[in-house]
Amino acid sequence: MSTESADQRESHLRSVTITTITALAGVGAALASAALAGDVSAAEAAKNQQAQLVVLAAIVVQFPLYSILGYDDFGGVKDFLFVVFMTFSLWFLTWGIILMTGVTV
């Protein structure tokens, strides 16, 4: 019984850790994109390819990070799609809010 409880706790901690990292990576990428875009209009900033590449870098950096954290079972299609979707979604929403409100970073 205690082994099952420990496995469930470890699985839950893994899920929470991966979700937190993807969320922070998305928001961090949005802030970095806003900083790279500079003080230009929202339409010009949205077309800035360097600012868009930040989200790709944020996604790619996460995969080796999970190996370093000891998640050796990470790597299924579902895991990769989750990381890509969560990071991109939070980047898209956060950067969109930053661009629409005119906040400078």
N, C-alpha and C positions, 0 to 999 in steps of 0.2 A: 504494500500500500504506500509506503513512504517513497519507494522508487518511482511509482507512478506520479505521485504528487511532485516530486523533484523534477521529473521530466516535463510535467505540465508547466511548472514554474519557469523552467529554462526555456521552453517553447514560447511562453508568454513574454518573457524578458527579451528574447530574440525579436519577436514581432514588434514590441514597443520600441526597441532600439532602432530597428531598420526604418520604421515609420517616422521616428523622430529625426533621424539623419536625413531622410528624403525630404521631409518638410523644411528643415533648416537649410538644406542645400538649395531648395527651390527659392526660398525667400532670400538667401544670401546671393544667389545668382541674379535675382531681380535687382537687388541693391547694387551689385557690381555692374549690371547692364545699365542701370540709370546713371551710375558714375561715369561709365564709358561713353554714354550718349552725350553727356555734357548738358549745356544749357541751350538746347535747341527746341524747336516745336515738337509736339507729340508725333506729328506725321513724319518728320525727318528722323526722329529718334527711333521710331518703329521700323524704319528701313535700314538702320545701322547694322551691318552684318557682324561687326565685331561684338556688338552688344548681344546679338542673337547667338553667337558662338559660345558665349559664357555658359548658357544652359547646357550645351553639349559637353563642355568641359566639366561642369558640375555633375553630370550623369556619369561620365567616364571615370572620374576620380573615385566615385563611390564603390565600384566593383573591387578594386584591390583593397580598399579600406575594410570591406567585410571579411576578406581573407586575413588581414592583419588583426582584426578583432576576434578571430577564431571561429567564424561561422563557416566551417568547412563544407557544410551541407548546402551553402548558398550557391545558386547557379542554375536552377531550373528555369524554364521559359517563364513560368508564372512569376518567379522572383524578379527576373530581368524586366518583364513588362510592368510589374508593380513599381519598381524603382524609376523607370522611364516615365510612366504615367504620373506618378505623384510629384516627381521633381519638376516635370514640364508644367503640370497643372498649377502648382504653387508659384512657379516662376511667371507663368502667363498672367495669372490673376494679380499677383503683387506688382509686376511691372506695369500691367494695364492700369491699376489704381494709381501708381506713381505718375504715369504719363498723363492720365486724365486730370489729376489734381494739380499738376504742375510743380510737384515737389522736386527740389534739387538735392542731390546727395553729394 
